[in-house]
Amino acid sequence: MSNLPPILQNLPFPVIGSPLFIISNPKLVIAQCIAGVVGSMPALNARPAAQLEDWLAEITEALTAHNAAHPDRPAAPYAINQIVHKSNDRLEHDMAVCEKYKVPIVITSLGAREDVNVAVQAWGGITLHDVISNVFAHKAIEKGATGLIPVAAGAGGHASVKSPFAMVQEIRQWFDGPLVLSGSISTGGAVLAAQAMGADLAYIGSAFIATHEARAVDGYKEMIVASNSDDIVYSNFYTGIHGNYLKGSIRNAGMDPDALPESDPSKMNFGGADAGASAKAWKDIWGCGQGIGAVSKIQSTADYVAQLRREYADAKARLC
């Protein structure tokens, strides 16, 4: 494994719950951290912007109380996702709130920003940056990111077409820092496989949508349980960047998932004041990764993480 910063050492379980646009909220983040995985949410999920401080206070207080009551099994740290794309006119405000609460992990997406990395590391946090290729991985580290999240083929939401094997082996040729693999990971065996190929942690998103704590409508959760990789479509129509979505939600919105037009990448908007259409697209068109064939029921976050732990132990025992 790599050289890990202290905050990522000795985690109860080697998983980060990925930040889910609209879906992740304090309830889910707290449940993830208490269950032993890093919980995360996008800063932009707090709307209006003033709500972000309330949410960080809620998360901080809940995890502090848990750790005081259970010193033998402390919660995992939490992370906040910042969209650093130029359309996000809330970034300065949201970063100031994160600084106030000394957010331990900041996940950055859609652009690498040296000033963001410097700011987070100045208050003692670390930054992990989403990348879809080795080229972007180099750029992120050159701009000061602590670690990388290679988003491989099959990941929910915005994803690359690169094989996880290709991404990890190329990055590991030159980078020995924190590496968190994303892409179709839903089982404990897949978590172990991510580590075997060279990642430190696994990044799991879509499976957490089908938990009681997730802020998703029942139909979304039920469609995840009923679907598999054949029910995922890869398109840039909704945001200008290619991502994976549930075909059923596209049909429900009156569109043909097999005949979506191409979008103009220059019109991307990821959270600015005029991002209403984009937010509506994510609300009605449900992002989801290819790994959902392993999701067979809606359950609590605690039960799902316990399932991951059992599967991880079983996979390790089989190999040994």
C-alpha positions in Angstrom: 0.0 0.0 0.0 1.0 3.6 -0.2 2.1 6.3 2.2 -1.1 7.4 3.9 -1.7 10.6 5.9 -2.6 9.9 9.5 -6.3 10.6 8.9 -6.5 7.6 6.5 -4.5 5.3 8.6 -6.3 2.7 10.8 -9.8 3.3 9.3 -12.3 0.8 10.6 -13.0 -0.3 7.0 -11.2 0.7 3.8 -14.1 2.4 2.1 -15.2 6.0 1.3 -18.9 6.5 0.7 -18.9 8.8 -2.4 -20.7 12.1 -2.3 -24.0 11.7 -4.0 -25.5 14.9 -5.6 -28.9 15.6 -4.0 -28.9 12.2 -2.2 -26.2 12.5 0.5 -27.2 14.4 3.7 -26.1 14.5 7.3 -28.2 11.5 8.2 -26.4 9.3 5.7 -22.9 10.8 6.4 -23.3 10.2 10.1 -24.5 6.6 9.6 -21.6 5.9 7.3 -19.0 7.2 9.6 -20.4 5.4 12.7 -20.6 2.2 10.6 -16.8 2.6 10.0 -16.5 4.0 6.5 -15.7 7.6 5.5 -19.0 9.4 4.9 -19.2 12.3 2.4 -21.6 14.7 0.8 -21.4 17.5 -1.8 -21.4 21.0 -0.2 -23.9 22.0 -2.9 -26.5 19.6 -1.4 -27.0 22.2 1.3 -29.5 24.6 -0.2 -29.7 27.5 0.6 -25.9 28.0 1.1 -26.5 28.9 4.8 -27.7 25.4 5.5 -24.1 24.0 5.0 -23.0 25.4 8.4 -26.0 23.8 10.1 -25.2 20.5 8.4 -21.5 20.6 9.4 -22.4 21.4 12.9 -24.9 18.5 13.0 -22.3 16.0 11.7 -19.5 17.3 14.0 -21.7 17.1 17.1 -23.0 13.7 16.3 -19.6 12.1 15.6 -18.1 13.8 18.7 -20.9 12.4 20.8 -20.5 8.9 19.3 -16.7 8.9 19.9 -17.2 10.0 23.5 -19.7 7.3 24.1 -17.8 4.6 22.2 -14.0 5.2 22.6 -13.4 1.6 21.7 -15.0 2.0 18.2 -14.6 5.6 17.1 -16.3 6.8 13.9 -14.5 7.2 10.6 -13.8 10.8 9.6 -16.1 12.6 7.1 -15.5 14.4 3.8 -17.1 17.2 1.9 -17.1 17.4 -1.9 -16.4 20.7 -3.5 -17.2 21.2 -7.2 -14.3 23.5 -8.3 -15.7 24.1 -11.8 -16.0 27.8 -12.7 -19.8 27.7 -12.7 -19.9 27.0 -8.9 -20.3 30.6 -7.5 -20.6 29.2 -4.0 -17.1 27.8 -3.7 -15.6 30.7 -1.8 -18.5 30.7 0.7 -18.5 26.9 1.1 -14.8 26.7 1.6 -15.0 29.3 4.4 -17.6 27.2 6.2 -15.4 24.1 5.7 -12.4 26.0 7.2 -14.5 27.0 10.2 -15.3 23.4 10.9 -11.8 22.1 9.9 -13.3 19.5 7.6 -10.8 16.6 7.7 -11.2 15.5 4.0 -12.2 17.6 1.0 -13.0 15.8 -2.2 -12.5 18.0 -5.2 -14.2 17.5 -8.6 -14.3 19.0 -12.1 -11.0 20.9 -12.1 -7.9 20.9 -10.0 -7.3 24.1 -8.0 -4.0 24.8 -6.2 -5.6 27.5 -4.0 -8.2 25.0 -2.7 -5.5 22.4 -1.9 -3.4 25.0 -0.1 -6.4 26.2 2.0 -7.5 22.7 3.1 -4.0 21.6 4.0 -3.4 24.8 5.9 -6.2 23.9 8.4 -4.9 20.3 8.7 -7.1 18.6 6.2 -6.3 16.6 3.1 -7.7 16.8 -0.4 -8.6 13.9 -2.7 -9.2 14.7 -6.4 -11.5 12.9 -8.8 -9.7 12.0 -12.1 -10.7 10.2 -15.2 -7.2 9.6 -16.7 -3.5 9.4 -15.9 -3.1 12.9 -17.5 -5.5 14.5 -15.1 -4.0 12.6 -12.2 -0.6 14.2 -13.0 -2.3 17.6 -13.1 -4.0 17.1 -9.8 -0.8 16.2 -8.0 1.1 19.0 -9.6 -1.4 21.4 -8.2 -1.0 19.9 -4.7 -3.8 17.4 -4.1 -3.0 14.9 -1.3 -4.4 11.9 -3.1 -6.4 10.7 -6.1 -9.7 9.1 -6.8 -9.5 7.4 -10.2 -13.1 7.2 -11.5 -13.1 4.2 -13.7 -15.5 2.8 -16.2 -18.9 1.9 -14.7 -18.9 4.4 -11.9 -22.1 6.3 -11.1 -22.5 9.8 -12.2 -19.6 11.3 -14.1 -17.2 8.5 -15.1 -14.5 7.7 -17.5 -14.2 4.8 -20.0 -10.9 3.6 -18.6 -10.5 0.2 -17.0 -9.7 0.3 -13.3 -6.7 -2.0 -14.0 -5.3 0.5 -16.5 -5.9 3.5 -14.3 -4.4 2.1 -11.1 -1.4 0.5 -12.7 -0.5 3.7 -14.6 -0.9 5.9 -11.6 1.0 3.6 -9.3 4.0 3.8 -11.6 4.7 7.3 -10.4 2.4 8.0 -7.4 2.7 6.4 -4.0 0.2 8.6 -2.2 -3.5 7.9 -1.2 -5.4 6.2 -4.0 -9.2 5.6 -3.8 -10.7 3.5 -6.6 -14.2 4.2 -8.0 -16.2 2.2 -10.4 -18.8 -0.5 -10.0 -17.7 -1.5 -6.4 -20.7 -2.8 -4.4 -19.3 -5.9 -2.5 -16.7 -6.6 0.1 -14.9 -8.8 -2.5 -14.6 -5.9 -4.8 -13.2 -3.8 -2.0 -10.5 -6.4 -1.5 -9.9 -6.6 -5.2 -9.4 -2.8 -5.3 -6.7 -3.1 -2.7 -5.1 -6.1 -4.5 -4.6 -4.1 -7.6 -2.9 -1.2 -5.7 -5.6 1.1 -4.3 -5.7 1.9 -0.6 -9.5 2.4 -0.4 -12.6 1.7 -2.4 -15.1 4.4 -3.3 -18.8 3.2 -3.1 -21.7 5.4 -4.2 -24.6 3.8 -6.0 -25.2 1.0 -3.4 -25.6 3.6 -0.7 -28.5 5.1 -2.5 -30.5 2.0 -1.6 -30.2 2.6 2.1 -32.8 3.9 4.5 -30.7 7.0 5.3 -30.2 8.2 1.7 -32.3 11.2 0.6 -33.6 9.4 -2.5 -37.2 8.8 -3.4 -38.5 5.3 -2.9 -38.8 4.7 -6.7 -35.1 5.5 -7.1 -34.1 3.0 -4.4 -36.4 0.3 -5.8 -35.1 0.8 -9.4 -31.6 0.2 -8.1 -32.6 -3.0 -6.5 -34.5 -4.2 -9.6 -31.7 -3.2 -12.1 -28.3 -4.4 -13.2 -25.5 -3.2 -15.5 -27.7 -3.7 -18.6 -30.0 -1.0 -17.3 -27.3 1.7 -17.3 -26.7 4.3 -20.1 -23.6 6.4 -20.6 -24.4 9.9 -21.9 -23.3 13.5 -21.7 -26.7 14.8 -22.6 -27.6 16.0 -19.1 -24.6 17.9 -17.9 -22.1 18.1 -20.8 -19.9 15.5 -19.2 -20.4 11.8 -19.8 -21.9 9.9 -16.9 -23.9 6.8 -16.1 -27.7 6.9 -15.5 -30.6 4.5 -14.9 -32.4 3.8 -18.2 -35.7 3.4 -16.4 -35.5 7.0 -15.1 -34.8 8.3 -18.6 -37.8 6.4 -19.9 -40.0 7.7 -17.1 -39.0 11.2 -18.2 -40.3 10.6 -21.7 -37.0 10.1 -23.4 -35.4 7.2 -25.3 -32.3 6.1 -23.4 -30.9 4.5 -26.6 -31.2 7.7 -28.7 -30.0 10.5 -26.5 -28.4 13.5 -28.4 -25.0 14.8 -27.6 -24.7 17.8 -25.3 -22.5 20.9 -25.7 -19.8 20.7 -23.0 -19.4 24.5 -23.0 -22.8 24.9 -21.5 -21.9 22.9 -18.4 -23.3 24.2 -15.1 -22.6 22.5 -11.8 -24.1 24.5 -9.0 -24.1 28.2 -9.9 -27.1 30.5 -9.3 -28.6 29.5 -12.6 -28.1 25.7 -12.3 -31.8 24.9 -11.8 -32.1 22.9 -15.0 -29.0 20.8 -14.1 -30.3 20.1 -10.6 -33.7 19.1 -12.0 -32.0 16.7 -14.4 -30.2 15.0 -11.6 -33.5 14.9 -9.6 -35.5 13.3 -12.4 -32.7 11.4 -14.3 -31.1 9.1 -11.7 -27.3 8.7 -11.8 -26.1 5.2 -11.1 -23.1 2.9 -11.6 -22.9 -0.5 -13.2 -22.2 -2.3 -9.9 -25.9 -2.3 -8.8 -26.5 -5.9 -9.9 -25.1 -6.9 -6.5 -27.6 -4.7 -4.7 -30.6 -7.0 -3.8 -32.4 -5.0 -1.1 -33.0 -1.7 0.6 -31.4 -1.8 4.0 -29.8 0.4 6.7 -26.4 1.8 6.2 -25.2 -0.1 9.2 -26.5 -3.4 7.8 -25.0 -2.7 4.4 -21.5 -1.9 5.8 -21.8 -5.1 8.0 -22.5 -7.0 4.8 -19.4 -5.5 3.2 -17.3 -6.5 6.1 -18.5 -10.1 6.0 -18.0 -10.3 2.2 -14.5 -8.8 2.6 -13.5 -11.4 5.2 -14.9 -14.2 3.2 -13.1 -13.1 0.1 -9.8 -12.8 2.0 -10.3 -16.3 3.5 -10.9 -17.8 0.1 -7.7 -16.3 -1.3 -5.7 -17.4 1.7 
